[in-house]
Amino acid sequence: MAMETKVLVLGGGPGGYAAAFAAADLGLAVVLVDDAPNPGGVCLYRGCIPSKTLLHVAALLREAEEARDYGIAFAQPQIDLSKLRAHKQAVVDKLTGGLGQLARQRKVTYLQGRGRFSGAHTLAVRRADGGDEELRFEQAIIATGSLPRSLDVLQGFGDLVWDSTAALELREVPRRLLVVGGGYIGVELASVYRALGSAVTLVEVTKGLLPGADPDLVRPLLQRLRSQADLRFETSVVRLARTGDALEATLRDKDGKQVEVIVDRLLASVGRAPQLSGIGLEALGLEPDSHGFLPVDAQRRTKVAHIYAIGDVAGQPMLAHKASHEGRVAAEAIAGRKSAFDPAAIPAVVFTDPEIAWTGLGEQEATSQGIEIQVGRFPWAASGRAASMGRADGLTKIIAERATGRILGVGICGPGAGELIAEGTLAIEMGALAEDLAHTIHPHPTLSETVMEAAEGILGHATHYYGR
């Protein structure tokens, strides 16, 4: 007999499990289907958490290396890859195991397996143990996430070419690594492998790192990375050939000049695509739009009234915290509550060294919309806390509407930017003015003061920085 439930959630990532938990907390019967042993999705198993664990290790290695500038010298670090892999896996197991426990505490039925819609209200599940399950549901939430994209020129080279999933397995540290793609995943993983000992070459088809990010924020990171890796912009891989246990890559720049580089491994990091194939969308009467996403309304409902979509399958930005928020909105909508996904700002963080974080409108974006703005910039060279850390290369930047002083956007580059950006997001959500941030007493000496002083700059007076 078919299993029956009020709510089906297909996909156990940050969007899926947040939706399932919220629906259960609202008193609804929930079945969560995913092919992993516990909830967590790509983010916990093969993305956010393992990458940040390795980035923390990379930061430790860099700090030990740079301590020489303060008169402290450490011996050359000895890296035990097997132990590092075990540490990474322990972090993943702890968090995913905790989510499994939370699912049980909430009485969410968790089915480990692959699901495919077989009708408007039915899902066929091939369980991990090889058995089959039929599930009948009243409402469903599609939260199947995304997969790494690739390029045709990079196909057919087996383990010599990695995607982000393979790179995070940390099977080896190649002597020479070519990273294709200068987005946040490529830059983060390039930073990890450089710190572990790889000689890194990074190629990006656009004019710089992190396309779409504010150039003012990217500049300190770019300056730092130039001393650590071979960066080639407006460059693409036009040919790839195996040479023994290595690869010969032909790179072509914007002027048509070609150069061959020999590398041991290539990491393809050219974006992610929504994962909607093989889940039976045709049985629901749904199809993706021209960008591969499922169109949804403010409650995350598709054109089929009882089917919702959240996270990477529902549009940009493809971020875990956006998916989690959408999941809660969808669950509340199913429960009959008046809920809508209408954020004033969604923060983004790149966990490099230095970190880059932004929220709301950037300077170029606001200008392109015809908004008259004021910009407050506070260089971290004027921050006492940054100086004490030896990290004066950061920047805090605030965009405000000229007529009202309302905060439209905040950008930060520097250590801990990902933690600091939450204040900027709250300011935008609350409709705060530059004056509100400037008059909020921040603790001294901290990096959070840079937000206050950037806001003071908009008002015409920043205590520790004189800008005409």
C-alpha positions as CSV (number, residue, x, y, z in Angstrom):
1,M,0.0,0.0,0.0
2,A,1.1,3.5,-0.7
3,M,2.4,5.7,2.1
4,E,0.4,8.8,2.6
5,T,1.3,12.2,3.9
6,K,0.1,15.8,3.9
7,V,3.5,17.3,2.8
8,L,6.2,15.7,0.6
9,V,9.6,17.4,0.5
10,L,11.8,16.1,-2.3
11,G,15.4,17.0,-1.5
12,G,17.1,17.2,1.9
13,G,19.4,20.3,1.6
14,P,19.2,23.5,3.6
15,G,16.0,24.4,1.8
16,G,14.4,21.0,2.0
17,Y,15.1,20.2,5.6
18,A,14.2,23.7,6.7
19,A,10.8,23.3,4.9
20,A,10.2,19.8,6.4
21,F,11.1,20.9,9.9
22,A,8.9,24.1,9.7
23,A,5.9,22.1,8.3
24,A,6.3,19.5,11.1
25,D,6.5,22.3,13.7
26,L,3.2,23.6,12.3
27,G,1.6,20.3,13.0
28,L,1.6,18.8,9.5
29,A,2.6,15.2,8.6
30,V,5.8,15.3,6.5
31,V,7.8,12.9,4.5
32,L,11.3,14.0,3.4
33,V,13.0,12.2,0.6
34,D,16.7,12.4,-0.2
35,D,19.4,9.9,-1.3
36,A,21.8,10.7,1.5
37,P,21.8,8.8,4.9
38,N,20.7,12.0,6.7
39,P,19.4,15.5,5.7
40,G,22.0,18.0,4.7
41,G,22.2,18.1,0.9
42,V,25.1,19.3,-1.2
43,C,25.8,22.1,1.3
44,L,26.6,19.9,4.2
45,Y,27.9,16.8,2.4
46,R,29.8,18.3,-0.6
47,G,29.7,22.1,-0.4
48,C,29.4,24.8,2.2
49,I,30.5,22.9,5.3
50,P,33.5,20.8,3.9
51,S,34.8,23.8,2.0
52,K,34.7,26.1,5.0
53,T,36.3,23.4,7.1
54,L,39.2,23.3,4.6
55,L,39.3,27.1,4.3
56,H,39.7,27.3,8.0
57,V,42.7,25.0,7.8
58,A,44.1,27.1,4.9
59,A,43.7,30.3,7.0
60,L,45.7,28.6,9.9
61,L,48.5,27.8,7.5
62,R,48.6,31.3,6.1
63,E,48.6,32.8,9.6
64,A,51.5,30.6,10.6
65,E,53.4,31.6,7.4
66,E,52.7,35.3,7.9
67,A,53.6,35.3,11.6
68,R,57.2,35.7,10.5
69,D,56.4,39.4,9.9
70,Y,55.7,39.7,13.7
71,G,59.0,38.0,14.7
72,I,57.4,34.5,15.2
73,A,58.7,31.6,13.1
74,F,57.1,28.2,13.0
75,A,58.6,25.1,11.5
76,Q,57.4,24.0,8.1
77,P,54.0,22.4,8.7
78,Q,53.6,18.7,8.1
79,I,50.3,18.0,6.5
80,D,48.6,14.6,7.1
81,L,46.0,14.4,4.3
82,S,44.3,11.3,5.7
83,K,43.9,13.0,9.1
84,L,42.7,16.2,7.5
85,R,40.1,14.2,5.4
86,A,39.0,12.4,8.6
87,H,38.6,15.8,10.4
88,K,36.5,17.2,7.5
89,Q,34.4,14.1,7.4
90,A,33.9,14.2,11.2
91,V,32.5,17.7,10.9
92,V,30.1,16.6,8.1
93,D,29.0,13.5,10.0
94,K,28.3,15.4,13.2
95,L,26.1,18.0,11.5
96,T,24.2,15.6,9.2
97,G,23.8,13.2,12.1
98,G,22.4,16.1,14.1
99,L,19.9,16.9,11.4
100,G,18.8,13.2,11.3
101,Q,18.1,13.4,15.1
102,L,16.2,16.7,14.6
103,A,14.0,15.0,11.9
104,R,13.2,12.1,14.3
105,Q,12.4,14.5,17.2
106,R,10.0,16.3,14.9
107,K,8.5,13.0,13.7
108,V,9.4,13.8,10.1
109,T,9.5,10.5,8.1
110,Y,12.8,10.4,6.3
111,L,13.1,8.1,3.2
112,Q,16.6,7.6,1.9
113,G,16.3,7.1,-1.8
114,R,15.6,8.7,-5.2
115,G,12.2,10.1,-5.9
116,R,10.4,10.6,-9.2
117,F,6.9,12.0,-9.6
118,S,4.6,9.5,-11.2
119,G,1.5,11.5,-11.0
120,A,0.0,14.8,-9.8
121,H,-0.1,13.4,-6.2
122,T,2.2,10.4,-6.3
123,L,6.0,9.9,-6.0
124,A,7.8,6.7,-6.8
125,V,10.9,6.2,-4.5
126,R,13.7,3.8,-5.2
127,R,15.0,3.3,-1.7
128,A,18.7,3.1,-0.9
129,D,18.3,-0.6,0.0
130,G,17.0,-1.3,-3.5
131,G,13.3,-1.5,-2.6
132,D,10.5,0.6,-4.1
133,E,8.1,2.8,-2.2
134,E,5.0,4.6,-3.5
135,L,4.1,7.8,-1.8
136,R,0.8,9.8,-2.0
137,F,0.9,13.4,-1.0
138,E,-1.4,16.4,-0.8
139,Q,1.2,19.1,-1.2
140,A,4.8,18.9,-2.4
141,I,7.9,21.0,-2.2
142,I,10.6,20.5,-4.8
143,A,14.1,21.2,-3.3
144,T,16.5,19.1,-5.4
145,G,19.3,21.7,-5.5
146,S,21.9,22.0,-8.2
147,L,24.8,20.3,-9.9
148,P,28.2,21.6,-11.1
149,R,28.3,22.7,-14.7
150,S,31.1,21.7,-17.0
151,L,32.6,22.6,-20.4
152,D,32.8,20.3,-23.4
153,V,36.5,20.9,-23.8
154,L,37.1,19.4,-20.3
155,Q,35.2,16.2,-20.9
156,G,36.8,12.7,-21.2
157,F,39.9,13.1,-18.9
158,G,38.7,11.0,-15.9
159,D,40.2,11.8,-12.6
160,L,42.6,14.4,-14.0
161,V,39.7,16.9,-14.2
162,W,37.8,17.7,-11.0
163,D,34.6,19.4,-10.2
164,S,34.0,21.0,-6.8
165,T,32.8,17.7,-5.3
166,A,36.0,15.9,-6.3
167,A,38.2,18.7,-5.1
168,L,36.5,18.6,-1.7
169,E,37.3,14.9,-1.4
170,L,41.0,16.0,-0.9
171,R,42.4,12.8,-2.4
172,E,45.7,14.5,-3.1
173,V,47.4,17.8,-3.3
174,P,48.6,18.2,-6.9
175,R,51.9,19.9,-7.5
176,R,50.3,22.0,-10.3
177,L,46.6,22.9,-10.3
178,L,44.7,24.7,-13.0
179,V,41.4,26.3,-11.8
180,V,39.0,27.2,-14.6
181,G,36.6,29.8,-13.3
182,G,37.0,32.8,-11.0
183,G,33.7,32.7,-9.2
184,Y,33.4,32.1,-5.5
185,I,33.8,28.4,-5.7
186,G,36.9,28.5,-7.9
187,V,38.5,31.2,-5.8
188,E,37.8,29.5,-2.5
189,L,39.1,26.1,-3.7
190,A,42.1,27.8,-5.3
191,S,42.9,29.3,-1.9
192,V,42.6,26.0,-0.2
193,Y,45.0,24.1,-2.5
194,R,47.5,27.0,-2.7
195,A,47.7,26.9,1.1
196,L,48.2,23.1,1.0
197,G,51.1,23.5,-1.4
198,S,49.8,23.5,-4.9
199,A,51.1,25.9,-7.5
200,V,47.8,27.4,-8.8
201,T,47.0,28.9,-12.1
202,L,43.5,30.4,-12.3
203,V,41.8,31.4,-15.6
204,E,38.6,33.4,-15.9
205,V,36.8,34.4,-19.1
206,T,35.7,37.8,-17.8
207,K,37.9,40.8,-16.8
208,G,38.4,39.9,-13.2
209,L,37.6,37.8,-10.2
210,L,34.1,37.3,-8.8
211,P,32.1,38.7,-11.8
212,G,29.2,40.8,-10.6
213,A,30.8,41.7,-7.3
214,D,31.8,45.4,-6.5
215,P,35.3,46.0,-7.9
216,D,36.2,48.1,-4.8
217,L,35.6,45.0,-2.6
218,V,37.4,42.6,-4.9
219,R,40.5,44.8,-5.2
220,P,42.1,43.8,-1.9
221,L,41.5,40.1,-2.6
222,L,43.0,40.5,-6.1
223,Q,46.1,42.2,-4.8
224,R,46.6,39.4,-2.2
225,L,46.0,36.5,-4.6
226,R,48.4,38.0,-7.3
227,S,51.3,37.1,-5.0
228,Q,50.0,33.6,-4.4
229,A,48.8,32.4,-7.8
230,D,49.1,32.9,-11.5
231,L,45.9,34.8,-12.4
232,R,44.9,35.1,-16.1
233,F,41.8,37.1,-17.0
234,E,39.8,37.3,-20.3
235,T,41.3,33.9,-20.9
236,S,39.8,30.5,-21.7
237,V,40.8,26.9,-22.2
238,V,40.5,26.0,-25.9
239,R,42.3,22.6,-25.9
240,L,43.1,20.0,-23.3
241,A,45.3,16.9,-23.9
242,R,46.6,14.2,-21.7
243,T,50.3,13.9,-21.4
244,G,51.2,10.9,-19.2
245,D,49.7,11.5,-15.8
246,A,49.3,15.2,-16.4
247,L,47.4,17.6,-18.7
248,E,48.5,20.0,-21.3
249,A,46.1,22.9,-21.5
250,T,46.1,25.5,-24.3
251,L,45.0,28.9,-23.0
252,R,43.8,31.7,-25.3
253,D,43.6,35.3,-24.1
254,K,41.4,38.2,-25.4
255,D,44.0,39.1,-28.1
256,G,44.1,35.5,-29.5
257,K,47.5,34.8,-28.0
258,Q,47.8,31.1,-27.0
259,V,50.1,29.5,-24.4
260,E,50.4,25.9,-23.2
261,V,50.6,25.0,-19.6
262,I,51.3,21.6,-18.0
263,V,49.3,20.8,-14.9
264,D,48.7,17.7,-12.8
265,R,45.0,18.4,-12.2
266,L,42.3,20.7,-13.5
267,L,39.5,22.0,-11.4
268,A,36.4,23.1,-13.4
269,S,34.4,25.7,-11.5
270,V,32.2,27.3,-14.1
271,G,28.9,27.6,-12.1
272,R,26.0,25.3,-11.1
273,A,22.8,24.3,-12.8
274,P,19.4,23.5,-11.3
275,Q,18.9,19.7,-10.7
276,L,15.5,19.0,-12.2
277,S,16.2,16.2,-14.6
278,G,15.0,12.7,-13.7
279,I,12.4,13.8,-11.1
280,G,9.3,13.4,-13.3
281,L,8.4,17.0,-13.9
282,E,6.3,16.0,-16.9
283,A,4.0,14.0,-14.6
284,L,3.2,17.3,-12.8
285,G,2.8,19.3,-16.0
286,L,5.8,21.5,-15.1
287,E,8.8,22.5,-17.1
288,P,11.8,24.8,-16.4
289,D,12.1,28.3,-17.9
290,S,14.8,29.4,-20.3
291,H,17.3,29.6,-17.4
292,G,16.6,26.1,-16.1
293,F,14.5,27.3,-13.1
294,L,10.9,26.6,-12.1
295,P,8.9,29.8,-12.0
296,V,7.3,30.5,-8.6
297,D,5.2,33.1,-6.9
298,A,5.9,35.0,-3.7
299,Q,4.8,31.9,-1.7
300,R,7.1,29.7,-3.8
301,R,4.2,28.1,-5.5
302,T,4.6,26.8,-9.1
303,K,1.8,27.1,-11.7
304,V,0.5,23.8,-10.3
305,A,-1.2,25.0,-7.1
306,H,-0.2,22.2,-4.8
307,I,3.5,22.1,-6.0
308,Y,6.1,24.4,-4.5
309,A,9.7,24.9,-5.5
310,I,12.5,26.4,-3.4
311,G,16.3,26.9,-3.4
312,D,18.5,26.5,-6.4
313,V,15.7,25.2,-8.6
314,A,13.6,28.3,-8.0
315,G,16.0,31.0,-9.2
316,Q,19.0,33.2,-8.2
317,P,20.8,33.7,-6.0
318,M,21.7,30.0,-5.5
319,L,22.6,30.3,-1.8
320,A,21.8,28.0,1.1
321,H,20.4,30.7,3.4
322,K,18.1,31.9,0.7
323,A,16.8,28.3,0.2
324,S,16.2,27.9,4.0
325,H,14.1,31.1,4.1
326,E,12.1,30.0,1.1
327,G,11.5,26.6,2.7
328,R,10.0,28.2,5.8
329,V,7.8,30.4,3.6
330,A,6.5,27.5,1.6
331,A,5.8,25.5,4.7
332,E,3.8,28.4,6.2
333,A,1.9,28.9,3.0
334,I,0.9,25.2,3.0
335,A,-0.2,25.5,6.6
336,G,-2.5,28.4,5.5
337,R,-0.5,31.2,7.0
338,K,-0.1,34.5,5.2
339,S,3.6,34.3,4.3
340,A,5.6,35.5,1.4
341,F,9.2,35.5,0.2
342,D,10.0,39.2,-0.1
343,P,13.5,40.0,1.3
344,A,14.8,43.5,1.1
345,A,18.3,42.1,0.9
346,I,20.0,38.7,0.7
347,P,23.6,38.6,1.9
348,A,26.4,36.9,-0.1
349,V,29.8,35.8,1.3
350,V,33.0,34.6,-0.4
351,F,35.1,32.9,2.2
352,T,38.5,33.7,0.8
353,D,41.3,35.6,2.5
354,P,40.3,38.4,2.8
355,E,36.6,37.5,2.9
356,I,34.2,39.5,0.8
357,A,30.6,40.0,1.7
358,W,27.8,42.2,0.3
359,T,24.1,42.8,0.8
360,G,21.5,44.9,-0.9
361,L,22.4,47.1,-3.9
362,G,26.0,47.7,-5.0
363,E,27.2,51.1,-6.2
364,Q,27.0,50.2,-9.9
365,E,23.6,48.5,-9.5
366,A,22.1,51.5,-7.7
367,T,23.5,53.9,-10.3
368,S,22.2,51.8,-13.2
369,Q,18.7,52.0,-11.6
370,G,18.9,55.8,-11.7
371,I,19.0,56.2,-7.9
372,E,20.9,59.2,-6.6
373,I,23.2,57.8,-4.0
374,Q,25.9,58.7,-1.4
375,V,28.8,56.3,-0.8
376,G,30.6,56.0,2.5
377,R,33.9,54.2,2.4
378,F,36.1,53.3,5.4
379,P,39.5,51.8,4.6
380,W,40.7,49.4,7.2
381,A,44.1,51.0,7.2
382,A,42.3,53.5,9.5
383,S,41.0,50.8,11.9
384,G,42.9,50.2,15.1
385,R,41.6,46.6,15.3
386,A,42.6,45.8,11.7
387,A,46.1,47.3,12.4
388,S,46.5,45.1,15.5
389,M,45.7,42.1,13.3
390,G,48.1,43.1,10.6
391,R,45.2,43.3,8.2
392,A,44.9,46.9,7.0
393,D,43.9,45.8,3.4
394,G,40.2,45.7,4.1
395,L,37.3,48.1,3.2
396,T,33.8,48.8,4.4
397,K,31.4,50.5,2.0
398,I,27.9,51.7,2.5
399,I,25.5,52.8,-0.2
400,A,22.7,55.2,0.9
401,E,19.9,57.0,-0.9
402,R,20.9,60.6,-1.2
403,A,17.5,62.1,-0.7
404,T,16.6,60.2,2.5
405,G,19.8,58.6,3.8
406,R,18.2,55.2,3.7
407,I,20.7,52.3,3.6
408,L,20.5,50.6,0.2
409,G,23.6,48.3,0.3
410,V,26.6,47.4,2.4
411,G,29.8,45.7,1.2
412,I,32.8,44.6,3.3
413,C,36.2,43.1,2.4
414,G,38.4,41.8,5.2
415,P,38.7,39.1,7.8
416,G,35.3,38.3,9.3
417,A,33.3,40.1,6.6
418,G,30.8,37.2,6.5
419,E,30.0,37.8,10.2
420,L,29.9,41.6,9.9
421,I,27.5,41.7,6.9
422,A,24.5,40.6,9.0
423,E,24.3,44.1,10.5
424,G,24.1,45.6,7.1
425,T,21.3,43.2,6.1
426,L,19.3,44.0,9.2
427,A,19.8,47.7,8.5
428,I,18.3,47.3,5.0
429,E,15.4,45.2,6.2
430,M,14.6,47.7,9.0
431,G,14.7,50.6,6.6
432,A,17.6,52.1,8.7
433,L,19.3,55.4,7.7
434,A,23.0,56.1,7.6
435,E,22.4,58.2,10.7
436,D,21.0,55.2,12.6
437,L,24.2,53.2,12.0
438,A,26.5,56.2,12.6
439,H,24.8,56.9,16.0
440,T,24.8,53.3,17.1
441,I,27.6,52.9,19.6
442,H,29.9,50.1,18.4
443,P,32.5,48.4,20.7
444,H,36.1,49.5,20.5
445,P,38.5,48.2,19.2
446,T,36.5,46.0,16.8
447,L,36.1,45.6,13.1
448,S,32.4,46.3,13.5
449,E,33.4,49.9,14.1
450,T,34.2,50.1,10.4
451,V,30.5,49.9,9.6
452,M,29.8,52.8,12.0
453,E,32.6,54.9,10.5
454,A,31.5,54.2,6.9
455,A,28.1,55.5,7.9
456,E,29.6,58.5,9.5
457,G,31.4,59.2,6.3
458,I,28.1,59.5,4.5
459,L,27.1,62.2,7.1
460,G,30.4,64.0,6.4
461,H,32.4,63.1,9.4
462,A,34.3,59.9,10.2
463,T,36.5,60.1,13.3
464,H,39.4,58.0,12.1
465,Y,39.3,58.8,8.4
466,Y,39.4,62.1,6.6
467,G,37.8,62.0,3.1
468,R,37.2,65.1,1.0
